[in-house]
Each structure stands twice: as structure tokens, then as C-alpha cells.
């Protein structure tokens, strides 16, 4: 074999070796191990793949939330759930951010800045120096980060004056202008509270995937938000504002699809999750939607799996006339949006309920809970091949049957590139 032929053969062998060595690495990168923070015995734990590790002692850790890159966790501590802490996973170091910042807090979608609210004061910090606020703004009702992380979308606080409540303003606040109200951009002013629209507060704000729409709850006074709020959407420029439906004050019960303008939510007034709760999906641009809860059932939590499927935690409806009868425990069902076809993933049981479906990139997770500690199940997206992934998780609190599982369990998935 001459030199030219030997060189050609060598190049082909090297090319083959490169392809076969890179492809598994790329596949491994795509199939990163599942990672979740959870609460066990009042302490913060990490589950990554098959490994478990205790991250922080209690007492009474709650509400773990991941930074965008999965390198930090924020959480609350203490029975009042007011102490706000951050923890760096690499070093294991935990630091107090604020003794009263645990009520409302959010990570930036782009870096390791953490924003939190103490009453009407909005502050943000860098996780590396969590006790040194970088900016503050007073008079804020509620807030969310802008999609690019360059500031906040926020509501003003409504005030009760002799002639009634003042209307709520919605602002875009550049990060560098936080605290300088003269630089806030007024996007929209909500209607003045009246018999037709009564709102003196808002929920946080949820952005559609392309940043065109914002969904939020307009909340009335006192205990009324527990029973009825107005689900609203507004375009990012504030030109189009719509009221969509009535629902309870549960911020987990409305969510955008991963792309497009479809908004899913659980409609129905009354704080009891056992009655009058229907899953609906609406195209907000065209105001066309459908309801998917069968007659005689209620949906109590849901998760988008992809643009065509939603997983729900569903139970037999408890009619008000049944009085103090025990409510049925929920099961997991999968809804195919286009056809309306519905498939039970778990079966109803008298011993345990199936709660909090979580749509992961290639899996479906949910919580099983009965008399003992809760367990986390992970399966294929259609529910096949379920396995017990976490054996013991603290029970979440239940508010009239609305279970607050994000307070004790938080999955991390790397943000998709857009």
C-alpha cells in the first residue's frame, strides 16, 4: 500500500473514532440525570440521579427554588416561613438573605440575582452577597422578573381613599431605575374597582414563551381572593387587556404552554378543591378555548407535557349537598387536547392520592401520598414504567384540598435555548 493510500485509511479511521467517541458524549449531555430539591424531616435535601444528599438543616425548611443555572437554591426557614436563605450547591454554604423575605421571592431568569418582597418593599441581591441589597423599591403590590432579567414587571399597591380604592398601575421597571419612580414605564392602568371589576391586588405575573402576553390574577380584598379572582391577560405593551375567567387564588393553577399563546388554568369559584374545578385551555389571541374536565370530576393540579398533552390530578367531585362526606383521593390522568381523549395513568385508590404532576423534558413525575410520608414517582411521559424515585418527602400543607407541593419539592431542568 503506497503512502497516499495509507494516509487515506488513517484519516478514515480517525474520523470514525471521532464520531463514535463524540456521539455518546452528546447523548449523555442530552440525558442529564434528574435533579430535585426536596424537604425531608424539615431539612433540605438534594436528589440527583440515584444519589441523595442533605443540604441544609431545619427547622422547618420550605419552598426550595432553583437558580436558572441549577447552582444555587433559595428557600425559606422557620415555622413562619419568613426567613429567606440561599445555598450554593458546590460549596454547601447557606447564607441568610432576609429575616422577613420569604413571602415572595424569585430568581432572575438569566443570572444569580434574587428578588424578594417584604410587605410593599421590593429588593434584589446577588447570591454571592445576599445580605447587601443592590436596589429597592417601595409601594409594590406584586412583581415578576422581565424575561431578559433586565428589570421587573410590577403592580402598584392600591390605596383606600374616602372615595374608594385607587386603581392599580402595571409597570415595567428597569433594574438600574429601581427606586426611582420617575423612570418606571406605566404599561397599563387596571379598571378602577367597581361591581364589574374589583381588584386591589395582583398575583405574580407569568409570561408567555415568546414574551408577547402576560397572565395574572386580579385579586379583591380581605378573604375574597380565596374564593374568586379574575384571571387576566395583557400584551407586553399594554395595548390589549382581557379578563378571561374566575378562579381561586392559586398561582400554580394557571400556566402557559412551552410555545404559542395557549394558557391552561383551573377555573371555578369557591376555595374547596373538591367542587367546581375545571381544567380549561384557551388561545388568548383568538379567545377560543375548551374545557376538559369530565362531568362528575374535579381537576386539582395540572402540568403541560408538550403542546398536545396535559397531565392532571383528578378526583371524583364532592357535591355540596353531601355535607361532611369524605372527599375522594385524586388520581393522575393524561389529556390529549386536540381529540379530547383522556387516559388514566394511575387508578383511584382509597388508601393514597396521586398529586402534583410535573411535566419534565422526557418524563412525567407525580407525588403519591397517603397516611405515611409522601413518595415521588417518575415514569415515561405516558405513565408507563413508573418507578419510585424519592422514598420519603414531607407532606405538603393542604388548603381546602389545594395541596401546596411546590413547598416541599422542586425539580430542576436546564432552561431551553430560545
N, C-alpha and C positions, 0 to 999 in steps of 0.2 A: 504494500500500500504506500503510495507516494505521500509526500509531506502535506500536499493540499487536501487529499482525502482524509488523512489523519486529523488535520485541523478541523475539517468539517464535522467529522464524527465527534470530536471532543466538544465542539460548540453545541451540537445537538444534545449530548449527554448533560452538559452543564445547564442548558435550557430546561431539559426535563426535570433535573434535580431542583432547579429554582421554582418551577411550577408546583411540583409535589410538596416542596417544603413550605411555600407561602400559603397555599390553599388551606391546609389545616389551621394555620395561624389565623387566617382571616375568618374561618368558620368559628374558631374559638372566641374571637373578638365579638362576633355577632351573637354567640350564645353565652353571654356573660352569666355567671351564677345569680340566682335570685338573691335579693338583699332586702331586708326589712328590719326596722327598729320596732321593738315591742316592749310591753310592760309586763313584768312577772314579779309578784310579791312586792309591788310598789317600787321596783327598781327598773332601770333602763337596760335593755338587752339588745344585742345585735345577732341576727341570723343571716349568714352569707353562705349560700350553697348548703353544705352539710354541717357547717361549723356554727356553734353558738358561743357568745362571749358577753359577759356582764360589762356594761359601760359605765354606769353611774348608780350609786346607792340612793335610796329614798331619803326622807319618807315621801310617799305619795307622788311619784313621778307620773306625769300625764302629757298628752299632746305632742309626741315627737314629730318634728317636721324636718325634712331634708333640705340642705342647700342644693342649688342647681347642679353642682358637680359631685354630690354624694360624699364630700369630705368633711362636712360639718352637720351636726344635729342641733336644733333648738328644741327646748322642752320646758314644761312648767314643773314646779316642785312645790310641795306643801299642800295641806288639805284644802286651803282656799284657792289653789291653782293660780296664784298670783305671781310667785317668783318666776322670773324668766331667766333661763340659763342657755349657754351654748357649749358644745363639746366638740373638740377636734378629734376625729377618729384616729389619725396617725399617732398622735401623742397620748391620747386618752385624757387630756386636760379639760376639765369643765370649769367655766367661769360664770359668775353672776352678771347678768346684763342689767336687770332692774328688779327691785323687790316687789314692784306692782305692775309689771309689764306683760303679765301672762294672759290678759283678757283677749287681746287682739294682736297677733304678730304674724309677719310674713317675710320670707326670704325674697331677695331680689331674683328675678328670673335669669340674670346674666352674670352676677358676681356674688361675693360673700358678704354683702351688706344685708342687715336685718333691720326691718322696720317694726315698730311696736307702738301701741297706744295706751296711755294712762289717762283715763277719762277723755277729755277733749284734746289732749296734747299728743301730737304725732311726733315721734323721734325715730332716727335711724343711726345705726352704728356699723363699724367694720368689725367682723368677727374676731380679728386679731386684737382689737382694743375695745372690747364690748362695753366697758363702763364709761366710755367717753363719746357721748352723742356728737355726731357730725353736723346735725341740723335738727331743728324743732319747729313745729307749727301749732298754734293754738286754734281752738274753735272748729276742730274737725269732727264730723259725725262718724264717718267710716272711710276706709281707703283701700286701694289695691295699687300695686306697682304698675307702671306703664309697661307694655310688652317688651320694650327695649331696655328697661331698667333705668331710664334717664330721669325718672320722677314718679309722680303719683297721680292717680285719678281719685278724687276725693269728694265727699259731700260735706256741706256746711252743717252746723248744728242749728236746728230750728229753735226759735225762742217764743215763749208765750207772752204776748203783749196784751194790753187791755182790749184791743180789737181782734184778738185771735193769734194763732200761730203764724210765724213768718214762713214763707216758702223756702224750700231747700235749694241751694245752688250746687251745681256739679262743676268741679274744677279740674283742669289739668295743671299740675304744679311741677315746674322744672326743679330738679334736685338742688341746683345751686340757688334757687329762689325760695326754698323752704323757709317760712317765717316772714317773708316779705309779701304780704297780701296784694300789694300793688302790681306784682308780676304774675299773679295767678291768672290763668285763662279761663273765663267763665264759658263753659261748653253749653250749658242748658240750665234753666230755672224750672223746677218742677211746679206743677199747678199748686196754687195756694190751697191749703187744706179746706175741704168742703164736704158736703154729704156725698158727692160723687167720687172724690179722690181725697182720702185723708191720710197724709203721711207726714210724720215729724222726725223720721229717722230712715236710714237705709241699711241694707246688708253690705257686705263687701261687694266688689264688682268683678265679674267674670268676663273675659274677653273671648270672642270667637277666635278660631285658629288663625284667620288672616288679619285680625285686628280691626275688622270693619264694624263689628257690633259689640255692645256691652250689655250684659244681663245683670239684673239686681232685683232685690226686693225692696219695695216701698213699705215702710212699717208705720202703723198707727201708735197711739200712746198706751202707756200702762201695760196691762196684761193682754191686750188685744192681739199683739203680734204672735202670741202662742196659738191663736185660733185662725187668724186670717191676715194675710199680707197680699199686696198686689205685685205680681211678677211683671217686671217691666223690661223693655229693651230700648236701647238708644244707639244711634250710629255714633261712631267715634268723633265726628264733627259736630254732633248735637242737633243736626238738622231734623232727623226723624226720631220721634219718641212715640212708643206704643205701650199700652197696657195690655197684657196677654190673658191673665187668669188670676184666680185666687188660690193661695196655698198657705201652709203653715210656715213658721219662721225657721225653717231648717235649711241652712246653706248647702248641705250635702245633697239636697233634693232637686237641684237644677244644675245642668251641665251641658256644655257644647260638645258636638261631635268633633272628631280629630281634624276635620276639614269641612268647608262649606258653611251653611247657615242654619243647620238643624240644631234645635235646642230641645233637650229632653227634660222633663220635670214631672214631679208627682203632684197632681192637682187635688184640690178638695179642702174645704174649711173644717175646723174642729181639730183640737190638738191630739185626739185619740188616733193612733196609727191603725187601730183595728176597724175603722169605719170610714167610708167615703174617701178613699185614697186611690187615685187612678194614674197610671203611667200614660203620659202624652208626649208626642214628638211633633214639633212644629217647625216648618220652614218660615223663619221670621221675615224674610224678604217678600215672600208671596202670601204670607199669612194663611198657609194651608197646613193642616195637621191631622193627626189621627190619635185615637185613644186605643190602648192595647190591653187594658185590664179586663178579664172576663167577668161577666155578671156573677155576683156572689163572692168575689175575691177582693183583696186589697193588696196593693204593692207598697212595700215599706222601705225599700232602698233599691238602687239600680247602678249599673255601670255600663258605659259604652264599651263594646269589644272591638268593633270596627264600624264602618258606615252602614252596615246592613244588619247588625245584631246588637241587642242589648240583653244583659243578664239582670234578672230582678230577684229580690227576696219577696216572696208572695205568700199570703195566708188566706184562709177562709175568712170572709168578713163576719164580724160580730155585730149583729143588728142591735140598735139601741134598745129595742123592746125586750131583749134577752136579759137586761139588767146586769147582775153581777156574775153572769156565766163566764167561765174561763175562756180566754182568747186562744184560738188555735195557734200552734207554733209554725213559723214560716218554713218554706222550702225554696230551693233555687230553681228558676225556670229561665229558658232562653227564648227570646222573641226575635223572629225574623220579620223585619219591618216591612219589606215590600209585600210579602204574601200574607202577613199576619199570623203565620204558623207559630205555634208555641209548643215547646218541648220541656218536660220536667227533667231537670238534671239530678236533683235529689228527690226523695219521696217524703211526703208528710209523715211526721212521727209524733207520738205522744210523749216522747222522752227528751227530745232535743230539737232545737230550731237551727235553721241554716240562714245565716245573716251576712250582710255586708259583702256582696260580690265585688270583686276588684278585677277589672279588665287589664291584664298585663300584655306585653307585646306579643307573646306566643302562648300564654297560659291564661287560665281563669282561676282565681283564688276566692275562697269564702271562709267564714267562721262558723264552726259548729259549737253550740253552747247548750248545755242542759243544767243539771244540778251541780256538776263539778266544774273545774276550770275550763275555759274556752280552748279550742284547738283550731289551727289553721290548716285548711285543705287546699292543695294545689292540683289542678287537673289540666287536661288539654282544653282548648277553647270551647269545645262542645260538651265538656264534662266527662269525657272518657278518661280512664286510668287515673282516678283520684288517689292521692297519697297524703298521708298526714305529714305536714312539713314542720309545724311547730306544735309541740305536745301540750304546752301549758302557757296560756295567756290570761292575764287578769280579766275579769268580767268588766264590760263597759257599763256605764250608767244608762238607765232607760227612763225617758221622759214620756209618760203616757204611751209606751210602746215604741217610741222613737229611740232606737239604740244608737249610742254615740261611740261606735267602734273606732273611728279615727283617733280617739283619745288614748287608745292603748295599742294601736297597730298602724304602721305607716310603711308601705313599700317604696323602694327607690327604683326608678328607671331612668336611664340616661335620656335627657331631652333629645328629641329627634331634630335633625338639621332641617332648617326651613329656608 
